[in-house]
């Protein structure tokens, strides 16, 4: 293994000879060695990885369309609060009845839309939809927050049961 100082000296000598235009045989400079004697990391090769297309990703193609982006943005401007009643700002347009495939006629039906906050409302609803599709029992939805008097809005809350 070549010392760093020797490698730097050989590189400087090669630069000087290139500048003068006289190329004399110089000892070959070995490639630098990585940490712990390992070879330096090469960039990740993505040439043979399969690409994810809109067709392969189900309804994702419609979610990426310009029509969906403009209509969902307009819907959120008209309905700024989360539909579950938590009082948070809605930042995702959700389908009340899940849409399974691209090209479904219910995809752009605004009567099937609701605005939800991303966390936890949309996350929990999506998990419940997946559980129903898999034949499992969904978790009960927790209603967060308090009413104007400061009482919890969830009727299953321990304070409400008192």
C-alpha positions as CSV (number, residue, x, y, z in Angstrom):
1,X,0.0,0.0,0.0
2,X,1.3,3.4,-1.0
3,X,1.6,6.2,1.5
4,X,-0.5,9.3,1.0
5,X,2.6,11.5,0.8
6,X,4.1,9.3,-1.9
7,X,0.9,9.4,-3.9
8,X,0.7,13.2,-3.7
9,X,4.3,13.5,-4.8
10,X,3.7,11.3,-7.9
11,X,0.5,13.3,-8.8
12,X,2.4,16.6,-8.5
13,X,5.2,15.2,-10.7
14,X,2.7,14.0,-13.3
15,X,1.0,17.5,-13.3
16,X,4.4,19.2,-13.9
17,X,5.3,17.0,-16.8
18,X,1.9,17.5,-18.4
19,X,2.4,21.3,-18.1
20,X,5.8,21.1,-19.7
21,X,4.6,18.8,-22.5
22,X,7.2,16.2,-21.7
23,X,5.6,13.0,-20.7
24,X,8.2,10.8,-19.1
25,X,7.3,7.3,-17.8
26,X,6.1,7.8,-14.3
27,X,5.2,5.1,-11.8
28,X,1.5,4.3,-12.1
29,X,-0.5,5.9,-9.4
30,X,-2.8,3.4,-7.7
31,X,-6.4,4.4,-7.0
32,X,-7.0,5.8,-3.5
33,X,-8.0,3.3,-0.9
34,X,-11.2,3.9,1.2
35,X,-11.6,3.8,4.9
36,X,-10.2,0.7,6.5
37,X,-8.5,-0.5,3.3
38,X,-11.8,-1.0,1.5
39,X,-12.3,0.2,-2.1
40,X,-14.1,3.5,-2.4
41,X,-17.9,3.2,-3.0
42,X,-19.1,3.3,-6.5
43,X,-22.4,5.1,-7.4
44,X,-25.5,2.9,-7.3
45,X,-26.3,1.5,-10.8
46,X,-30.0,2.0,-11.6
47,X,-29.8,1.0,-15.3
48,X,-31.5,-2.4,-14.8
49,X,-34.0,-1.5,-12.2
50,X,-37.7,-1.8,-13.3
51,X,-39.4,1.6,-13.6
52,X,-42.7,2.1,-11.8
53,X,-45.2,3.2,-14.4
54,X,-48.7,4.7,-13.9
55,X,-50.2,1.5,-15.2
56,X,-48.3,-0.6,-12.7
57,X,-49.2,1.6,-9.8
58,X,-53.0,1.4,-10.1
59,X,-54.9,4.7,-9.5
60,X,-51.6,6.6,-9.0
61,X,-51.7,7.7,-12.6
62,X,-54.9,9.7,-12.0
63,X,-53.5,11.2,-8.8
64,X,-50.6,12.6,-10.9
65,X,-52.8,14.1,-13.6
66,X,-53.1,17.9,-14.0
67,X,-56.9,17.6,-13.7
68,X,-56.7,15.9,-10.3
69,X,-54.2,18.4,-9.0
70,X,-56.3,21.4,-10.0
71,X,-59.7,20.0,-8.9
72,X,-58.4,18.7,-5.6
73,X,-56.7,22.1,-4.8
74,X,-60.0,23.9,-5.6
75,X,-61.9,21.4,-3.4
76,X,-59.6,22.1,-0.5
77,X,-60.0,25.8,-0.9
78,X,-63.8,25.4,-0.7
79,X,-63.6,22.9,2.2
80,X,-60.6,24.0,4.4
81,X,-61.4,21.9,7.5
82,X,-61.0,18.2,8.1
83,X,-64.2,16.3,7.4
84,X,-63.8,14.1,10.5
85,X,-64.5,17.0,12.8
86,X,-61.1,17.3,14.5
87,X,-60.8,21.0,13.6
88,X,-57.5,20.6,11.7
89,X,-56.8,22.1,8.3
90,X,-57.6,19.6,5.5
91,X,-54.6,19.1,3.2
92,X,-55.6,15.8,1.4
93,X,-58.6,15.1,-0.7
94,X,-59.8,11.6,0.2
95,X,-62.3,9.3,-1.6
96,X,-65.1,8.4,0.8
97,X,-65.6,5.1,-1.0
98,X,-62.1,3.8,-2.0
99,X,-61.2,3.9,-5.7
100,X,-59.4,0.8,-6.8
101,X,-58.3,1.3,-10.4
102,X,-57.2,4.1,-12.7
103,X,-60.1,5.2,-14.9
104,X,-62.8,4.5,-12.3
105,X,-65.8,6.8,-13.0
106,X,-66.0,7.7,-9.3
107,X,-62.4,9.0,-9.3
108,X,-63.4,12.6,-10.2
109,X,-66.9,12.5,-8.6
110,X,-66.7,15.2,-6.0
111,X,-69.7,13.8,-4.1
112,X,-67.2,10.9,-3.2
113,X,-64.6,13.3,-1.9
114,X,-63.8,14.6,1.5
115,X,-61.0,16.8,2.8
116,X,-58.9,15.2,5.6
117,X,-55.9,16.2,7.6
118,X,-52.9,14.0,6.6
119,X,-52.0,12.9,10.1
120,X,-53.8,11.2,11.9
121,X,-57.2,11.4,10.1
122,X,-56.2,10.3,6.5
123,X,-53.7,7.9,7.8
124,X,-56.2,6.2,10.1
125,X,-58.9,6.1,7.4
126,X,-56.6,4.6,4.9
127,X,-55.5,1.9,7.4
128,X,-59.2,1.1,8.1
129,X,-59.9,0.9,4.4
130,X,-57.0,-1.6,3.9
131,X,-58.2,-3.6,6.9
132,X,-61.7,-3.9,5.5
133,X,-60.3,-4.9,2.1
134,X,-58.3,-7.6,3.8
135,X,-61.3,-8.9,5.8
136,X,-60.0,-7.6,9.2
137,X,-61.9,-5.5,11.7
138,X,-60.9,-1.8,11.5
139,X,-59.9,0.1,14.6
140,X,-62.5,2.4,16.2
141,X,-62.0,6.0,15.1
142,X,-60.9,8.3,17.9
143,X,-62.5,11.7,17.8
144,X,-59.9,14.1,19.0
145,X,-60.3,17.5,20.6
146,X,-62.8,19.3,22.8
147,X,-66.0,21.2,22.4
148,X,-66.6,24.9,23.3
149,X,-67.0,24.0,27.0
150,X,-63.8,22.1,27.1
151,X,-65.4,18.6,27.3
152,X,-63.9,15.8,25.1
153,X,-65.9,15.3,21.8
154,X,-65.2,11.5,21.8
155,X,-68.1,9.8,23.7
156,X,-65.8,6.9,24.5
157,X,-63.4,9.2,26.4
158,X,-63.0,8.3,30.1
159,X,-64.1,11.8,31.1
160,X,-67.4,11.5,29.2
161,X,-68.2,8.2,30.9
162,X,-68.1,9.7,34.4
